[in-house]
Amino acid sequence: MTDYPTPPPPGWTPPGADTPTPPPMPAHSPGAWPPPGAQGVTSFKPGTIALRPLQVSDFFDSTLKTVRRYPGATMGFGFLVSFLVGLIPLVLTLVFVDPRDLNIFGSLQDSDPTISFSTGDMGYMGSLYGGALFTGFTQILIAGMVSTTAASAAVGESLTMGEAWRRTKPFVWRLLGLGLITLALGAVSFAIPLALGYGVYAAANSVGAGVAVGLLALIAASLGLFFLTIRFFTLAGPAIVMEQQGIRAAIRRAGVLSKGQFWRILGIYVLVTLVMSLAASILTVPFSIGSSLLRASGGDATVVASLVINQLGTLVSGAITGPLTGLVACLLYLDQRFRKEHFDVRLINYVEDLRKQSM
């Protein structure tokens, strides 16, 4: 998708045609946009996304309708990416968590104020937090990959999964780079609190003090990571694909679009993704029950088995919620452009020009 001038630019053909990769969306140029009064015309909806500043209900409606119209380019992408990425923490659990080397559970229940962390314990905790990190990585990656679908959905263009992949393929390495940056930030937000907690435990010889400091530091680090994600990374994936930006430029672009809109973006993103995640969580109930039964049966081996089952449930849930949250990020990106740059008017003009050409 691009900042469609009039007439439509070369490189983007009418819906239903064999569409080549659209040209990039140039950065906002104040003099290029229609005046604010021009936006008062309407609620124009050639596809599954209304071309006007979006309301909360539009995020639910547009996301579900886009998935229904483009199942392969949304759920197909989501399943493949979630499955491939989700295998990583699962394999790491099986390789690094040794059920014969788990001391933490028995030590925490002991009255002895000292505690001994084994390599297995570190692997176990790393698997728990690592699963969450990889989930965040997956969401960033999928948000970029479904951006092409969101672009077509906005103008009512037909799009197959193969065509969506062809358009997205040139940006995959940038999306992976963006995802790795978020993964690295997440790892640091876990490593620092862990080091602080262990340092306090070693200095004071107190499990309680170490755990308290570690948890407080983890909460603070997680909040900081959450702020950075909403402010600079949630909209960066769509910017990479829709505007053909580099990683650094996309992060800066996301910062510009989210400036002054943090609470709106946060509220909508959390609300919509929470509702969709709760709906998808029904699929993970069997996994949770199985994991709980294994843990209740006792034994070190069951700890690893329950962790593996939990991660399988996360993988299944991620395959469903990944493309949904990715589309929400794309809609937030478009919504900010509609509000700040009157991009909806440009798209309306573009669609009308295509209709005139097809007559």
Buried (B, 14 or more C-beta within 10 A) or exposed (E): BBBBEEEBEEEBBBBEEEBEBBBBBEBBEEEEBBEEEEBEEEEBBBBBBBBBBBEEEBBBBBBBBBBEBBEBBBBBBBBBBBBEBBEBBBEBBEEBBBBEBBBBEEBEEEEEEEBEBBEBBBBBBBBBBBBBBBBBBBBBBBBBBBBBBBBBBBBBBBBEBEBBBBBBEEBBEBBBBBBBBBBEBBBEBBEBBBEBBBEBBEEEEBBEBBBBBBEEBBEEBBEEBBEBBBBBBBBBBBBBBBBBBBBEBBBBBBBEBBEEBEEBBBEBBEBBBEEBBEEBBEBBEEBBEBBEEBBEEEEBBBBBBBBBBBBBBBBBBBBBBBBBBBBBBBBBBBBBBBBBBBBBBBBBBBBBBBEEEEE
